Amino acid sequence: MPPKRNQLLSLYGRVGAYVQHERHDPRITSQIARDTFAASFLTGHGCTLCPTVDLDTNLPDGERQRRADMLRRGHYARMAVARAQKKAVTSRSGDGLAEGHGHVRSAG
């Protein structure tokens, strides 16, 4: 059975990514995105996990940097909590995945 169109496009994309990384250092090609992400914490941050925060631009640079660092750390901490909650729900869902891999669930 031939691959579906989306599978084929995914494979083409993977080949393209390997070619790009073969020719260019990924740290250089993603530098603009990483700089933009880091700067988003200096002006404030908001995503689906975090409350929207606007940092006061009148704050001294050192204080803005400290607050931006705390926003960034809070963002990653929220991501870790969300991942742990999802993992806990998945492991309790009774979908049979654990049993299918040779693990036995306790009755308690």
Biotite code that builds the C-alpha atoms (Angstrom):
import biotite.structure as struc

atoms = struc.array([
    struc.Atom([0.000, 0.000, 0.000], chain_id="A", res_id=1, res_name="MET", atom_name="CA", element="C"),
    struc.Atom([1.546, 3.359, -1.011], chain_id="A", res_id=2, res_name="PRO", atom_name="CA", element="C"),
    struc.Atom([2.056, 6.036, 1.665], chain_id="A", res_id=3, res_name="PRO", atom_name="CA", element="C"),
    struc.Atom([-0.662, 8.615, 2.168], chain_id="A", res_id=4, res_name="LYS", atom_name="CA", element="C"),
    struc.Atom([-0.079, 12.145, 0.929], chain_id="A", res_id=5, res_name="ARG", atom_name="CA", element="C"),
    struc.Atom([0.556, 13.600, 4.404], chain_id="A", res_id=6, res_name="ASN", atom_name="CA", element="C"),
    struc.Atom([3.031, 10.803, 5.183], chain_id="A", res_id=7, res_name="GLN", atom_name="CA", element="C"),
    struc.Atom([4.858, 11.474, 1.928], chain_id="A", res_id=8, res_name="LEU", atom_name="CA", element="C"),
    struc.Atom([4.972, 15.228, 2.611], chain_id="A", res_id=9, res_name="LEU", atom_name="CA", element="C"),
    struc.Atom([6.303, 14.517, 6.091], chain_id="A", res_id=10, res_name="SER", atom_name="CA", element="C"),
    struc.Atom([9.085, 12.379, 4.640], chain_id="A", res_id=11, res_name="LEU", atom_name="CA", element="C"),
    struc.Atom([9.970, 15.098, 2.118], chain_id="A", res_id=12, res_name="TYR", atom_name="CA", element="C"),
    struc.Atom([10.095, 17.600, 4.965], chain_id="A", res_id=13, res_name="GLY", atom_name="CA", element="C"),
    struc.Atom([12.389, 15.350, 6.961], chain_id="A", res_id=14, res_name="ARG", atom_name="CA", element="C"),
    struc.Atom([14.751, 15.000, 3.977], chain_id="A", res_id=15, res_name="VAL", atom_name="CA", element="C"),
    struc.Atom([14.739, 18.790, 3.548], chain_id="A", res_id=16, res_name="GLY", atom_name="CA", element="C"),
    struc.Atom([15.589, 19.296, 7.217], chain_id="A", res_id=17, res_name="ALA", atom_name="CA", element="C"),
    struc.Atom([18.507, 16.874, 6.986], chain_id="A", res_id=18, res_name="TYR", atom_name="CA", element="C"),
    struc.Atom([19.815, 18.673, 3.902], chain_id="A", res_id=19, res_name="VAL", atom_name="CA", element="C"),
    struc.Atom([19.527, 22.053, 5.626], chain_id="A", res_id=20, res_name="GLN", atom_name="CA", element="C"),
    struc.Atom([21.343, 20.782, 8.738], chain_id="A", res_id=21, res_name="HIS", atom_name="CA", element="C"),
    struc.Atom([23.979, 19.176, 6.548], chain_id="A", res_id=22, res_name="GLU", atom_name="CA", element="C"),
    struc.Atom([24.718, 22.517, 4.896], chain_id="A", res_id=23, res_name="ARG", atom_name="CA", element="C"),
    struc.Atom([24.155, 24.967, 7.766], chain_id="A", res_id=24, res_name="HIS", atom_name="CA", element="C"),
    struc.Atom([24.758, 24.984, 11.507], chain_id="A", res_id=25, res_name="ASP", atom_name="CA", element="C"),
    struc.Atom([21.308, 24.767, 13.169], chain_id="A", res_id=26, res_name="PRO", atom_name="CA", element="C"),
    struc.Atom([22.444, 27.077, 15.964], chain_id="A", res_id=27, res_name="ARG", atom_name="CA", element="C"),
    struc.Atom([22.944, 29.801, 13.367], chain_id="A", res_id=28, res_name="ILE", atom_name="CA", element="C"),
    struc.Atom([19.735, 29.166, 11.410], chain_id="A", res_id=29, res_name="THR", atom_name="CA", element="C"),
    struc.Atom([17.605, 29.252, 14.562], chain_id="A", res_id=30, res_name="SER", atom_name="CA", element="C"),
    struc.Atom([19.381, 32.186, 16.245], chain_id="A", res_id=31, res_name="GLN", atom_name="CA", element="C"),
    struc.Atom([16.750, 34.766, 15.257], chain_id="A", res_id=32, res_name="ILE", atom_name="CA", element="C"),
    struc.Atom([13.944, 32.612, 16.656], chain_id="A", res_id=33, res_name="ALA", atom_name="CA", element="C"),
    struc.Atom([15.828, 32.011, 19.915], chain_id="A", res_id=34, res_name="ARG", atom_name="CA", element="C"),
    struc.Atom([16.618, 35.722, 20.283], chain_id="A", res_id=35, res_name="ASP", atom_name="CA", element="C"),
    struc.Atom([12.976, 36.651, 19.638], chain_id="A", res_id=36, res_name="THR", atom_name="CA", element="C"),
    struc.Atom([11.779, 34.111, 22.210], chain_id="A", res_id=37, res_name="PHE", atom_name="CA", element="C"),
    struc.Atom([14.242, 35.415, 24.810], chain_id="A", res_id=38, res_name="ALA", atom_name="CA", element="C"),
    struc.Atom([13.209, 39.008, 24.096], chain_id="A", res_id=39, res_name="ALA", atom_name="CA", element="C"),
    struc.Atom([9.544, 38.113, 24.601], chain_id="A", res_id=40, res_name="SER", atom_name="CA", element="C"),
    struc.Atom([10.256, 37.764, 28.313], chain_id="A", res_id=41, res_name="PHE", atom_name="CA", element="C"),
    struc.Atom([11.847, 41.234, 28.498], chain_id="A", res_id=42, res_name="LEU", atom_name="CA", element="C"),
    struc.Atom([8.707, 42.919, 27.205], chain_id="A", res_id=43, res_name="THR", atom_name="CA", element="C"),
    struc.Atom([6.320, 40.568, 28.987], chain_id="A", res_id=44, res_name="GLY", atom_name="CA", element="C"),
    struc.Atom([5.035, 37.142, 28.190], chain_id="A", res_id=45, res_name="HIS", atom_name="CA", element="C"),
    struc.Atom([1.786, 35.382, 27.629], chain_id="A", res_id=46, res_name="GLY", atom_name="CA", element="C"),
    struc.Atom([0.978, 31.935, 26.294], chain_id="A", res_id=47, res_name="CYS", atom_name="CA", element="C"),
    struc.Atom([-1.706, 29.320, 26.870], chain_id="A", res_id=48, res_name="THR", atom_name="CA", element="C"),
    struc.Atom([0.068, 28.121, 30.035], chain_id="A", res_id=49, res_name="LEU", atom_name="CA", element="C"),
    struc.Atom([1.143, 31.458, 31.488], chain_id="A", res_id=50, res_name="CYS", atom_name="CA", element="C"),
    struc.Atom([-0.817, 34.505, 32.560], chain_id="A", res_id=51, res_name="PRO", atom_name="CA", element="C"),
    struc.Atom([-0.131, 37.522, 30.358], chain_id="A", res_id=52, res_name="THR", atom_name="CA", element="C"),
    struc.Atom([2.472, 39.785, 31.955], chain_id="A", res_id=53, res_name="VAL", atom_name="CA", element="C"),
    struc.Atom([3.591, 43.167, 30.648], chain_id="A", res_id=54, res_name="ASP", atom_name="CA", element="C"),
    struc.Atom([6.878, 44.310, 32.137], chain_id="A", res_id=55, res_name="LEU", atom_name="CA", element="C"),
    struc.Atom([7.183, 48.017, 32.834], chain_id="A", res_id=56, res_name="ASP", atom_name="CA", element="C"),
    struc.Atom([9.691, 49.489, 30.389], chain_id="A", res_id=57, res_name="THR", atom_name="CA", element="C"),
    struc.Atom([10.531, 52.189, 32.932], chain_id="A", res_id=58, res_name="ASN", atom_name="CA", element="C"),
    struc.Atom([12.150, 49.671, 35.276], chain_id="A", res_id=59, res_name="LEU", atom_name="CA", element="C"),
    struc.Atom([15.936, 49.734, 35.608], chain_id="A", res_id=60, res_name="PRO", atom_name="CA", element="C"),
    struc.Atom([17.626, 47.287, 33.223], chain_id="A", res_id=61, res_name="ASP", atom_name="CA", element="C"),
    struc.Atom([18.831, 45.008, 36.013], chain_id="A", res_id=62, res_name="GLY", atom_name="CA", element="C"),
    struc.Atom([15.350, 44.706, 37.505], chain_id="A", res_id=63, res_name="GLU", atom_name="CA", element="C"),
    struc.Atom([13.739, 44.096, 34.098], chain_id="A", res_id=64, res_name="ARG", atom_name="CA", element="C"),
    struc.Atom([16.298, 41.364, 33.390], chain_id="A", res_id=65, res_name="GLN", atom_name="CA", element="C"),
    struc.Atom([15.648, 39.751, 36.799], chain_id="A", res_id=66, res_name="ARG", atom_name="CA", element="C"),
    struc.Atom([11.890, 39.780, 36.239], chain_id="A", res_id=67, res_name="ARG", atom_name="CA", element="C"),
    struc.Atom([12.286, 38.480, 32.675], chain_id="A", res_id=68, res_name="ALA", atom_name="CA", element="C"),
    struc.Atom([14.415, 35.625, 34.020], chain_id="A", res_id=69, res_name="ASP", atom_name="CA", element="C"),
    struc.Atom([11.714, 34.764, 36.564], chain_id="A", res_id=70, res_name="MET", atom_name="CA", element="C"),
    struc.Atom([9.052, 34.855, 33.810], chain_id="A", res_id=71, res_name="LEU", atom_name="CA", element="C"),
    struc.Atom([11.155, 32.469, 31.716], chain_id="A", res_id=72, res_name="ARG", atom_name="CA", element="C"),
    struc.Atom([11.737, 30.115, 34.656], chain_id="A", res_id=73, res_name="ARG", atom_name="CA", element="C"),
    struc.Atom([8.040, 30.199, 35.507], chain_id="A", res_id=74, res_name="GLY", atom_name="CA", element="C"),
    struc.Atom([7.176, 29.392, 31.888], chain_id="A", res_id=75, res_name="HIS", atom_name="CA", element="C"),
    struc.Atom([9.388, 26.300, 31.891], chain_id="A", res_id=76, res_name="TYR", atom_name="CA", element="C"),
    struc.Atom([8.083, 25.248, 35.320], chain_id="A", res_id=77, res_name="ALA", atom_name="CA", element="C"),
    struc.Atom([4.492, 25.474, 34.032], chain_id="A", res_id=78, res_name="ARG", atom_name="CA", element="C"),
    struc.Atom([5.480, 23.376, 31.021], chain_id="A", res_id=79, res_name="MET", atom_name="CA", element="C"),
    struc.Atom([6.936, 20.739, 33.355], chain_id="A", res_id=80, res_name="ALA", atom_name="CA", element="C"),
    struc.Atom([3.752, 20.691, 35.462], chain_id="A", res_id=81, res_name="VAL", atom_name="CA", element="C"),
    struc.Atom([1.574, 20.347, 32.354], chain_id="A", res_id=82, res_name="ALA", atom_name="CA", element="C"),
    struc.Atom([3.744, 17.509, 31.055], chain_id="A", res_id=83, res_name="ARG", atom_name="CA", element="C"),
    struc.Atom([3.619, 15.701, 34.421], chain_id="A", res_id=84, res_name="ALA", atom_name="CA", element="C"),
    struc.Atom([-0.165, 16.113, 34.625], chain_id="A", res_id=85, res_name="GLN", atom_name="CA", element="C"),
    struc.Atom([-0.610, 14.762, 31.112], chain_id="A", res_id=86, res_name="LYS", atom_name="CA", element="C"),
    struc.Atom([1.663, 11.833, 31.885], chain_id="A", res_id=87, res_name="LYS", atom_name="CA", element="C"),
    struc.Atom([-0.275, 11.068, 35.086], chain_id="A", res_id=88, res_name="ALA", atom_name="CA", element="C"),
    struc.Atom([-3.615, 11.150, 33.247], chain_id="A", res_id=89, res_name="VAL", atom_name="CA", element="C"),
    struc.Atom([-2.265, 8.930, 30.467], chain_id="A", res_id=90, res_name="THR", atom_name="CA", element="C"),
    struc.Atom([-0.868, 6.382, 32.920], chain_id="A", res_id=91, res_name="SER", atom_name="CA", element="C"),
    struc.Atom([-4.203, 6.194, 34.798], chain_id="A", res_id=92, res_name="ARG", atom_name="CA", element="C"),
    struc.Atom([-6.414, 6.101, 31.727], chain_id="A", res_id=93, res_name="SER", atom_name="CA", element="C"),
    struc.Atom([-6.513, 2.303, 31.588], chain_id="A", res_id=94, res_name="GLY", atom_name="CA", element="C"),
    struc.Atom([-5.743, 2.307, 27.889], chain_id="A", res_id=95, res_name="ASP", atom_name="CA", element="C"),
    struc.Atom([-3.795, -0.933, 28.199], chain_id="A", res_id=96, res_name="GLY", atom_name="CA", element="C"),
    struc.Atom([-0.496, 0.584, 27.144], chain_id="A", res_id=97, res_name="LEU", atom_name="CA", element="C"),
    struc.Atom([1.320, -0.466, 30.308], chain_id="A", res_id=98, res_name="ALA", atom_name="CA", element="C"),
    struc.Atom([0.012, -4.029, 30.113], chain_id="A", res_id=99, res_name="GLU", atom_name="CA", element="C"),
    struc.Atom([0.937, -4.220, 26.445], chain_id="A", res_id=100, res_name="GLY", atom_name="CA", element="C"),
    struc.Atom([4.575, -3.547, 27.310], chain_id="A", res_id=101, res_name="HIS", atom_name="CA", element="C"),
    struc.Atom([4.855, -6.275, 29.902], chain_id="A", res_id=102, res_name="GLY", atom_name="CA", element="C"),
    struc.Atom([4.024, -4.077, 32.891], chain_id="A", res_id=103, res_name="HIS", atom_name="CA", element="C"),
    struc.Atom([1.335, -5.086, 35.345], chain_id="A", res_id=104, res_name="VAL", atom_name="CA", element="C"),
    struc.Atom([-0.750, -2.513, 37.147], chain_id="A", res_id=105, res_name="ARG", atom_name="CA", element="C"),
    struc.Atom([-1.288, -2.953, 40.842], chain_id="A", res_id=106, res_name="SER", atom_name="CA", element="C"),
    struc.Atom([-4.827, -3.387, 42.079], chain_id="A", res_id=107, res_name="ALA", atom_name="CA", element="C"),
    struc.Atom([-4.407, -0.637, 44.681], chain_id="A", res_id=108, res_name="GLY", atom_name="CA", element="C"),
])
